[in-house]
Amino acid sequence: MFVGHYGPSFAIKSVRPEIPLWLLFIAVQLVDVAWAILVLMGVEKVRIVPGITASNPFDLYYMPFTHSLVAAIFWSVAAALLVRPLLGLTTLAAAVWVGAAVFSHWVLDLLVHRPDLPLYDDTMKVGLGLWNHPVIAFSVEAVLLFGGMVLYLERTTPINSIGRIARMPPPNLSLNPDASPAALARRPLGAG
């Protein structure tokens, strides 16, 4: 999973507006940030194996400290406990939502990874393998990202001109006013 991880950030922001969106973006990627650091330190392991999945060549063969279920729970609880004193989130509920954002990473990775996500330590590896079906994997990512964005845009109010511009409907670039989506939707089926 790549950009699909950001979908839960937008969705959570839509129900918990007091949580900064930047914090939710970091939360959903916290596991991968830690993974990259541990790979650079030689603690967790990855290698390039062309064809290991149809979508990418990464053999993620050793990552018990970031991508195991136990590690994901640890990172989630740690984030929930640390955001209140370090970042000043005022409510326990907001902190729990940040922890849920961190945990969403593992759940979404479960969908796309081949069986390389350990449940604990480096054993009992799971993964549904959508990376072997690129069209489905891409579609799931797009639905997650844009679904979260739609929730966010529907439930939030812009606070400045940049937000108001971002919420403007796309212009009808057609020279034919009857070709607008609204006009097309009013036409009976089969009408040219």
Summary of the structure (lengths in Angstrom):
residues: 192
radius of gyration: 20.5
end to end distance: 41.3
largest distance: 63.9
contacts: 539
relative contact order: 0.16
helix: 59%
strand: 9%
